[in-house]
């Protein structure tokens, strides 16, 4: 007896709690009822909260189904049941066609339950129209996700330009700021109270406990969240902007001298770190040579616990298993990671919204299909009762509902394929809608890490070079130039390759040349940055001379 293998995928975790899975399960049950000669297979798969655009689902639920096909556990004559083609993925059209070809070439058929279409080797070979429809669906699914991705990258650069000019712009900010960078009075009081309590000698955990009665908003806040507040240069009105700070981008909450006093106190107390399972970067750093996850090791030095990252395969099996023996300090990797947190999480949230829009489209089509069935019944009734005003009134009402649904379906389909994009796409609205989700992730390190682990975001470490698949170019490169003992820091070279960027003023794509910037980093973050290594060293010398002058001044005062 042939078997049916169901496959369910949704990109956001909360979709699994509502109508998304219920609808897909209902469609599967109805298909099984109408095909009693087919049995439901236990090999069925689910990809919860996994993106179909990045292809990350191919390493999990769908990947296991394909492996079962290749192993002969799923055979010719069997069926894979999916709600729609985009459940299988939103990959590049050629990649999607190759993926589908791998499945149907074995004799396994794919059934899309939303439109009751069966795609098999025979139907695609013998029915050119069916193949064209399939290609169209694939292109529609991918183009929507790609358009969102491009718009997202372009929007961040547009916001940076506005910030440099002093213009108002919107972005998800620290919780004490509005999306326009204005201070929220009550939240600012909470942050100042936390800073004052911490500077008085309390720990971050004790600070939260002491202030929770006065400020209930702090209940449930993690101490790591408070530490991130304390390190955020938005406190003094700066947008860190990946190490290229933009001053006066926001309203400041505290004075600059208080901020640097706070940084000094944080550095003084930084004596230990959490166990590996609690590291923010756990699972996100991988070896660029063998692909294995990198592990973290600790070493005590001068009263501090220094955390190092190495390829786990190299540590466990030696150089014969992997040649990547280079060690990176955790603080360097953490700085690179934190430079992109808002953008990367925004991208993840937007991918969820893309799927929600597709879900909405399928819901609308389902409603229209039900109305069509009701209209057909009324038309049959009208034949036998041609003078019934009641039947005619019901028909009129149903046709009006159908027209409204059809208009919504057309608008949503245009949105999905990118037609009339500027009319339907409102960046500010999406930023506002995503604000709550983004803030939730930013205040919960564990949730933030788990969300990013579901995407293709990874920090790839190969020798002295780290690459991160972020930014308008799609990938950026960091290289350890050297460690300077004189200035007690590492010098990193950051390269953004040449890429295309959307200029929203004329909606045209323009070439942005390769850019290089150098950063001086230590355990407390970025000391300074410059466009060349010589300029960076010169700035470090100025910082060193300033620090020595302050020490000499304090000694003379004493």
C-alpha positions as CSV (number, residue, x, y, z in Angstrom):
1,X,0.0,0.0,0.0
2,X,1.4,3.4,-0.9
3,X,2.1,5.8,1.9
4,X,1.6,9.5,2.4
5,X,4.4,11.5,4.1
6,X,3.1,14.8,5.5
7,X,5.4,17.8,5.8
8,X,4.6,20.9,7.8
9,X,6.8,24.0,8.0
10,X,6.4,27.5,9.5
11,X,9.1,30.1,10.0
12,X,8.0,31.7,13.3
13,X,7.6,29.8,16.6
14,X,4.3,31.5,17.4
15,X,2.8,30.3,14.1
16,X,2.9,26.8,15.6
17,X,0.5,27.8,18.3
18,X,-2.4,29.0,16.1
19,X,-4.2,28.4,12.9
20,X,-1.1,27.7,10.8
21,X,-0.6,24.1,12.0
22,X,-4.3,23.5,12.5
23,X,-5.0,24.4,8.9
24,X,-2.2,22.2,7.6
25,X,-3.3,19.2,9.8
26,X,-6.9,19.7,8.6
27,X,-5.9,19.7,4.9
28,X,-3.8,16.5,5.5
29,X,-6.7,14.8,7.3
30,X,-9.2,15.6,4.4
31,X,-6.8,14.3,1.8
32,X,-6.3,11.1,3.7
33,X,-10.1,10.6,4.0
34,X,-10.5,10.9,0.3
35,X,-7.7,8.4,-0.4
36,X,-8.4,5.4,1.8
37,X,-6.0,3.3,-0.2
38,X,-3.1,5.3,1.1
39,X,-1.7,5.0,4.6
40,X,-0.1,7.9,6.6
41,X,3.6,7.3,7.2
42,X,5.4,7.8,10.5
43,X,8.3,9.3,8.5
44,X,6.3,12.6,8.3
45,X,8.3,15.7,9.2
46,X,7.8,19.1,10.8
47,X,10.1,22.2,10.7
48,X,9.1,24.5,13.5
49,X,10.3,28.0,13.2
50,X,12.7,27.3,10.3
51,X,13.2,29.5,7.3
52,X,12.5,28.3,3.8
53,X,14.4,31.2,2.3
54,X,17.8,30.4,3.8
55,X,17.5,26.6,3.2
56,X,18.1,26.0,6.9
57,X,15.1,23.5,6.9
58,X,17.1,21.2,4.6
59,X,19.2,20.2,7.6
60,X,16.2,19.2,9.7
61,X,12.7,18.0,9.0
62,X,12.7,18.2,5.2
63,X,16.3,17.0,5.0
64,X,15.3,13.8,6.9
65,X,12.5,13.2,4.4
66,X,14.8,13.5,1.5
67,X,17.3,11.3,3.2
68,X,14.5,8.7,3.6
69,X,13.8,8.9,-0.1
70,X,17.4,8.3,-1.0
71,X,17.6,5.4,1.5
72,X,14.6,3.8,-0.1
73,X,12.3,4.1,2.9
74,X,10.1,6.4,0.8
75,X,9.5,4.7,-2.5
76,X,8.0,5.3,-6.0
77,X,4.2,5.6,-5.7
78,X,4.4,7.3,-2.3
79,X,3.1,10.9,-1.8
80,X,4.5,13.9,0.1
81,X,1.7,16.1,1.3
82,X,2.4,19.8,1.8
83,X,0.0,22.8,2.1
84,X,1.7,24.7,-0.7
85,X,4.9,24.7,-2.8
86,X,6.4,27.4,-0.6
87,X,6.2,25.1,2.4
88,X,9.0,23.1,0.7
89,X,11.1,26.2,0.4
90,X,11.6,29.7,-0.9
91,X,15.0,29.1,-2.4
92,X,16.4,30.5,-5.6
93,X,14.1,29.2,-8.5
94,X,16.8,26.9,-10.0
95,X,17.6,25.5,-6.5
96,X,13.9,24.9,-5.9
97,X,13.5,23.1,-9.2
98,X,16.5,20.9,-8.5
99,X,15.1,20.1,-5.1
100,X,11.7,19.1,-6.5
101,X,13.4,17.2,-9.3
102,X,15.4,15.2,-6.8
103,X,12.1,14.1,-5.2
104,X,9.8,13.4,-8.2
105,X,12.6,11.7,-10.2
106,X,12.4,8.8,-7.7
107,X,8.7,8.3,-8.5
108,X,7.5,10.1,-5.4
109,X,4.7,12.6,-6.0
110,X,4.3,15.9,-4.3
111,X,0.7,16.9,-3.5
112,X,-0.1,20.6,-2.7
113,X,-3.2,20.5,-0.6
114,X,-4.3,24.1,-1.0
115,X,-5.1,23.6,-4.7
116,X,-5.2,19.8,-4.8
117,X,-2.5,19.6,-7.4
118,X,-0.2,16.5,-7.8
119,X,3.3,17.0,-9.2
120,X,4.9,13.8,-10.3
121,X,7.5,12.8,-12.9
122,X,4.8,11.9,-15.4
123,X,2.6,15.0,-14.9
124,X,5.5,17.4,-15.2
125,X,6.9,15.6,-18.3
126,X,3.5,15.3,-20.0
127,X,1.9,18.6,-19.0
128,X,3.9,21.7,-19.9
129,X,1.2,24.0,-18.4
130,X,1.6,22.3,-15.0
131,X,5.4,22.9,-15.1
132,X,4.9,26.6,-15.9
133,X,2.4,27.0,-13.0
134,X,4.9,25.3,-10.7
135,X,7.7,27.6,-11.9
136,X,5.5,30.7,-11.4
137,X,4.7,29.6,-7.8
138,X,8.4,29.1,-7.1
139,X,9.3,32.5,-8.5
140,X,6.6,34.2,-6.5
141,X,7.6,32.7,-3.2
142,X,11.3,33.5,-3.7
143,X,10.8,37.0,-5.1
144,X,8.8,38.1,-2.1
145,X,11.4,36.9,0.4
146,X,14.2,38.4,-1.7
147,X,12.5,41.8,-2.1
148,X,12.0,42.0,1.7
149,X,15.7,41.1,2.2
150,X,16.9,43.8,-0.2
151,X,14.6,46.4,1.2
152,X,15.8,45.6,4.7
153,X,19.5,46.0,3.8
154,X,18.8,49.2,2.0
155,X,16.6,50.6,4.8
156,X,19.4,50.3,7.4
157,X,21.8,52.3,5.2
158,X,19.1,54.9,4.6
159,X,18.7,55.3,8.4
160,X,22.5,55.6,8.9
161,X,22.6,58.5,6.3
162,X,19.7,60.2,8.1
163,X,21.4,59.9,11.5
164,X,24.6,61.4,10.1
165,X,22.7,64.4,8.8
166,X,20.8,64.9,12.0
167,X,17.5,64.0,10.5
168,X,14.8,62.0,12.3
169,X,14.7,58.4,11.4
170,X,13.1,55.2,12.8
171,X,14.7,52.1,14.1
172,X,14.2,49.7,17.0
173,X,16.1,51.3,19.9
174,X,16.9,50.6,23.5
175,X,13.7,50.3,25.6
176,X,14.1,53.8,27.1
177,X,13.9,55.3,23.6
178,X,11.1,55.6,21.1
179,X,11.6,54.5,17.5
180,X,12.5,58.1,16.6
181,X,15.2,58.2,19.3
182,X,13.3,60.3,21.8
183,X,13.5,59.5,25.6
184,X,10.6,57.8,27.3
185,X,10.4,59.6,30.7
186,X,9.4,56.6,32.8
187,X,11.8,54.2,31.2
188,X,14.6,56.7,31.5
189,X,14.0,56.9,35.3
190,X,14.3,53.1,35.5
191,X,17.6,53.1,33.6
192,X,19.1,56.0,35.7
193,X,17.9,54.2,38.9
194,X,19.6,51.0,37.8
195,X,22.9,52.8,37.0
196,X,22.9,54.7,40.3
197,X,22.2,51.5,42.3
198,X,25.0,49.6,40.4
199,X,27.5,52.5,40.9
200,X,26.7,52.4,44.6
201,X,28.1,48.9,44.8
202,X,25.1,46.6,44.1
203,X,25.3,43.8,41.6
204,X,23.1,43.7,38.5
205,X,21.0,41.0,40.0
206,X,20.6,42.8,43.3
207,X,19.8,46.0,41.4
208,X,16.9,44.3,39.7
209,X,15.7,42.8,42.9
210,X,15.9,46.1,44.9
211,X,14.1,48.2,42.3
212,X,11.4,45.7,41.2
213,X,8.9,46.9,43.7
214,X,9.3,50.5,42.7
215,X,9.5,49.7,39.0
216,X,7.4,46.5,38.2
217,X,8.7,46.7,34.7
218,X,12.0,45.2,35.9
219,X,10.3,42.0,37.1
220,X,11.7,39.1,35.1
221,X,14.6,41.2,33.6
222,X,17.8,39.2,33.2
223,X,21.0,40.6,34.7
224,X,22.6,40.2,31.2
225,X,20.0,42.6,29.9
226,X,21.0,45.2,32.5
227,X,24.7,44.8,31.6
228,X,23.8,45.4,28.0
229,X,21.9,48.5,28.9
230,X,25.0,49.7,30.8
231,X,27.3,49.2,27.8
232,X,24.9,50.7,25.3
233,X,26.3,54.0,24.0
234,X,22.7,55.1,23.3
235,X,22.8,56.2,26.9
236,X,24.8,59.2,25.8
237,X,23.0,59.6,22.5
238,X,25.4,57.7,20.3
239,X,24.4,55.0,17.7
240,X,27.2,52.5,17.9
241,X,26.7,51.6,14.2
242,X,29.0,48.6,14.1
243,X,32.0,50.4,15.5
244,X,31.6,53.6,13.4
245,X,29.6,55.6,16.0
246,X,27.2,58.4,15.0
247,X,27.0,61.1,17.7
248,X,23.7,62.8,18.7
249,X,21.6,60.2,17.0
250,X,19.3,60.0,20.0
251,X,18.4,62.0,23.1
252,X,20.9,61.2,25.9
253,X,19.8,59.7,29.2
254,X,22.9,60.3,31.3
255,X,26.0,62.6,31.1
256,X,29.1,61.4,29.3
257,X,31.2,61.4,32.6
258,X,28.6,59.1,34.2
259,X,28.8,56.8,31.3
260,X,32.5,56.4,31.5
261,X,32.4,56.0,35.2
262,X,30.0,53.2,34.6
263,X,32.3,51.6,32.0
264,X,35.2,51.7,34.4
265,X,33.0,50.0,37.1
266,X,32.0,47.3,34.7
267,X,35.6,46.6,33.7
268,X,36.6,46.5,37.4
269,X,34.0,43.8,38.2
270,X,34.6,41.8,35.0
271,X,36.4,38.9,36.8
272,X,34.5,35.8,35.6
273,X,32.1,34.6,32.9
274,X,29.2,32.1,32.8
275,X,29.4,28.4,31.9
276,X,29.7,27.6,28.2
277,X,26.0,26.6,27.9
278,X,25.1,30.1,28.9
279,X,27.3,31.9,26.4
280,X,25.4,34.2,24.1
281,X,27.4,32.8,21.1
282,X,27.0,29.2,22.0
283,X,26.3,27.4,18.7
284,X,26.6,30.5,16.6
285,X,30.4,30.3,16.0
286,X,31.5,27.6,13.6
287,X,34.8,26.6,12.0
288,X,35.2,28.0,8.5
289,X,37.4,25.0,7.6
290,X,35.4,21.9,8.6
291,X,32.1,23.4,9.6
292,X,32.0,22.1,13.2
293,X,30.8,24.2,16.1
294,X,33.5,26.1,17.9
295,X,34.0,25.5,21.6
296,X,34.9,27.9,24.4
297,X,37.8,27.4,26.9
298,X,38.8,29.6,29.9
299,X,42.1,30.6,31.3
300,X,42.8,32.7,34.4
301,X,45.2,35.6,33.9
302,X,45.9,38.6,36.2
303,X,42.6,38.2,38.1
304,X,40.5,37.8,35.0
305,X,38.9,34.8,33.3
306,X,39.8,35.0,29.6
307,X,37.5,33.0,27.3
308,X,39.0,31.6,24.0
309,X,37.2,30.0,21.1
310,X,38.6,27.1,19.0
311,X,37.3,24.6,16.5
312,X,35.7,21.8,18.5
313,X,36.8,19.3,16.0
314,X,40.4,20.4,16.2
315,X,40.3,20.4,20.0
316,X,38.8,16.9,20.1
317,X,40.6,15.1,17.2
318,X,43.7,17.1,16.5
319,X,45.2,18.6,13.3
320,X,44.5,15.5,11.3
321,X,40.7,16.2,11.6
322,X,40.9,20.0,11.1
323,X,43.8,22.3,10.3
324,X,42.2,25.4,12.0
325,X,44.3,25.8,15.1
326,X,43.8,29.5,15.5
327,X,42.3,30.9,18.8
328,X,40.0,33.8,19.0
329,X,39.2,35.7,22.1
330,X,35.5,35.6,23.0
331,X,35.2,39.4,23.5
332,X,36.3,39.9,19.9
333,X,33.7,37.6,18.6
334,X,31.1,39.0,20.9
335,X,31.8,42.6,19.6
336,X,31.4,41.4,16.0
337,X,28.1,39.7,16.9
338,X,26.7,42.6,18.9
339,X,27.4,45.0,16.0
340,X,24.7,43.3,13.9
341,X,22.1,42.1,16.5
342,X,19.3,44.5,15.6
343,X,19.7,44.0,11.8
344,X,20.0,40.2,12.0
345,X,17.0,39.9,14.3
346,X,15.0,42.3,12.1
347,X,15.8,40.1,9.1
348,X,14.5,37.1,11.0
349,X,11.4,38.9,12.1
350,X,10.8,40.1,8.5
351,X,11.1,36.5,7.3
352,X,8.3,35.6,9.7
353,X,6.2,38.5,8.4
354,X,6.7,37.2,4.9
355,X,5.3,33.9,5.9
356,X,2.5,35.5,7.7
357,X,1.5,37.4,4.5
358,X,1.6,34.1,2.6
359,X,-0.6,32.5,5.3
360,X,-3.0,35.4,5.0
361,X,-3.2,34.8,1.2
362,X,-4.0,31.1,1.7
363,X,-6.7,32.0,4.3
364,X,-8.3,34.5,1.8
365,X,-8.2,31.9,-0.9
366,X,-9.8,29.4,1.4
367,X,-12.6,31.8,2.3
368,X,-13.2,32.5,-1.4
369,X,-13.4,28.8,-2.2
370,X,-16.0,28.3,0.5
371,X,-18.1,31.2,-0.9
372,X,-17.8,29.7,-4.4
373,X,-19.3,26.5,-3.0
374,X,-22.1,28.4,-1.4
375,X,-22.8,30.3,-4.6
376,X,-23.0,27.1,-6.6
377,X,-25.6,25.7,-4.2
378,X,-27.7,28.8,-4.4
379,X,-27.5,28.8,-8.2
380,X,-28.8,25.2,-8.2
381,X,-31.5,26.3,-5.9
382,X,-32.3,29.4,-8.1
383,X,-33.0,27.1,-11.0
384,X,-35.8,25.4,-9.2
385,X,-37.0,28.7,-7.5
386,X,-36.3,31.4,-10.1
387,X,-38.5,34.0,-8.4
388,X,-37.2,33.6,-4.9
389,X,-36.1,37.1,-3.6
390,X,-34.5,35.5,-0.6
391,X,-32.2,33.3,-2.7
392,X,-31.3,36.3,-5.0
393,X,-30.5,38.5,-1.9
394,X,-28.2,35.8,-0.5
395,X,-26.5,35.5,-3.9
396,X,-26.0,39.3,-4.1
397,X,-24.5,39.3,-0.6
398,X,-22.1,36.4,-1.4
399,X,-21.0,37.9,-4.6
400,X,-20.2,41.2,-2.8
401,X,-18.1,39.2,-0.2
402,X,-16.4,37.3,-3.0
403,X,-15.5,40.6,-4.8
404,X,-14.0,42.0,-1.6
405,X,-12.0,38.8,-1.0
406,X,-10.8,38.8,-4.7
407,X,-9.6,42.4,-4.3
408,X,-7.7,41.5,-1.1
409,X,-6.2,38.4,-2.8
410,X,-5.1,40.4,-5.8
411,X,-3.5,43.1,-3.6
412,X,-1.7,40.5,-1.5
413,X,-0.4,38.6,-4.6
414,X,0.9,41.9,-6.0
415,X,2.6,42.5,-2.8
416,X,4.2,39.1,-2.7
417,X,5.6,39.3,-6.2
418,X,6.8,42.9,-5.7
419,X,4.4,44.6,-8.1
420,X,3.3,48.1,-7.1
421,X,5.8,47.7,-4.3
422,X,6.0,51.3,-3.2
423,X,2.2,51.5,-2.9
424,X,2.0,48.6,-0.6
425,X,5.2,48.6,1.3
426,X,5.4,50.9,4.4
427,X,8.8,50.6,6.1
428,X,7.8,52.7,9.1
429,X,4.7,50.5,9.7
430,X,6.7,47.3,9.6
431,X,9.4,48.8,11.9
432,X,6.7,49.7,14.4
433,X,5.0,46.3,14.1
434,X,8.3,44.4,14.5
435,X,9.4,46.6,17.4
436,X,7.7,44.5,20.1
437,X,9.1,41.2,18.9
438,X,12.6,42.7,18.5
439,X,12.7,44.2,22.0
440,X,11.6,40.8,23.4
441,X,14.5,39.1,21.8
442,X,17.0,41.9,22.8
443,X,16.0,41.6,26.4
444,X,16.3,37.8,26.6
445,X,19.8,36.4,25.6
446,X,18.6,32.8,25.5
447,X,15.6,33.6,23.2
448,X,17.8,35.8,21.0
449,X,20.4,32.9,20.6
450,X,17.7,30.4,19.9
451,X,16.0,32.6,17.3
452,X,19.3,33.1,15.5
453,X,20.1,29.4,15.6
454,X,17.0,28.8,13.5
455,X,18.4,31.0,10.7
456,X,21.5,30.6,8.6
457,X,23.3,33.3,10.6
458,X,26.7,32.1,11.7
459,X,30.1,33.5,12.6
460,X,32.6,31.5,10.5
461,X,36.1,31.4,12.0
462,X,39.0,30.3,9.7
463,X,42.5,31.1,11.0
464,X,42.8,34.8,11.7
465,X,39.8,35.6,9.5
466,X,36.1,35.7,10.5
467,X,33.3,36.1,8.0
468,X,29.7,36.9,9.0
469,X,26.8,36.6,6.6
470,X,25.3,40.0,7.4
471,X,25.1,43.6,6.1
472,X,24.2,45.1,2.7
473,X,27.0,43.1,0.9
474,X,25.6,39.8,2.3
475,X,28.9,38.9,3.9
476,X,31.6,40.9,5.8
477,X,35.1,40.0,6.9
478,X,37.1,40.6,10.0
479,X,40.8,39.8,10.3
480,X,43.1,39.9,13.3
481,X,46.0,42.2,12.2
482,X,47.9,41.9,15.5
483,X,47.8,42.3,19.2
484,X,49.5,45.4,20.5
485,X,50.9,44.9,24.0
486,X,51.7,48.6,24.3
487,X,48.1,49.6,23.9
488,X,46.6,46.4,25.5
489,X,44.3,45.6,22.6
490,X,43.7,43.8,19.4
491,X,43.7,45.5,16.0
492,X,41.0,44.1,13.7
493,X,40.6,44.9,10.0
494,X,37.0,45.0,8.8
495,X,36.3,44.7,5.1
496,X,32.9,45.2,3.4
497,X,33.1,44.0,-0.2
498,X,31.8,45.9,-3.2
499,X,28.0,45.4,-3.4
500,X,24.7,46.8,-4.7
501,X,22.6,49.1,-2.5
502,X,19.1,50.4,-3.1
503,X,18.8,54.2,-3.1
504,X,15.2,54.8,-1.9
505,X,15.2,58.3,-3.2
506,X,15.2,57.1,-6.8
507,X,14.5,53.3,-6.2
508,X,17.6,52.4,-8.2
509,X,20.4,50.1,-7.3
510,X,23.9,51.6,-7.1
511,X,27.4,50.1,-6.7
512,X,29.1,50.7,-3.4
513,X,32.9,50.2,-3.5
514,X,34.8,48.0,-1.1
515,X,35.4,49.7,2.2
516,X,38.0,48.9,4.9
517,X,38.1,50.1,8.5
518,X,40.4,49.3,11.5
519,X,39.2,48.8,15.1
520,X,41.1,48.6,18.4
521,X,39.3,46.2,20.7
522,X,39.8,44.9,24.2
523,X,37.5,43.2,26.8
524,X,35.6,46.4,27.3
525,X,34.7,46.9,23.7
526,X,35.9,49.2,20.9
527,X,38.5,51.8,22.0
528,X,38.6,53.6,18.7
529,X,38.5,53.1,14.9
530,X,40.1,54.6,11.8
531,X,40.3,54.2,8.1
532,X,43.9,53.0,8.2
533,X,46.1,51.1,10.6
534,X,48.6,54.0,10.9
535,X,45.7,56.4,11.9
536,X,44.4,53.9,14.4
537,X,47.8,53.5,16.1
538,X,48.1,57.3,16.2
539,X,44.7,57.5,18.0
540,X,45.7,54.8,20.4
541,X,48.8,56.7,21.3
542,X,46.7,59.8,22.0
543,X,44.4,57.6,24.3
544,X,47.5,56.2,26.0
545,X,49.0,59.6,26.6
546,X,45.7,60.9,27.9
547,X,45.4,58.0,30.4
548,X,49.0,58.5,31.6
549,X,48.3,62.2,32.1
550,X,45.2,61.4,34.2
551,X,47.2,59.0,36.4
552,X,50.0,61.6,36.9
553,X,47.3,64.2,37.8
554,X,45.7,61.9,40.4
555,X,49.1,61.1,42.0
556,X,50.0,64.8,42.2
557,X,46.6,65.6,43.7
558,X,47.0,62.9,46.3
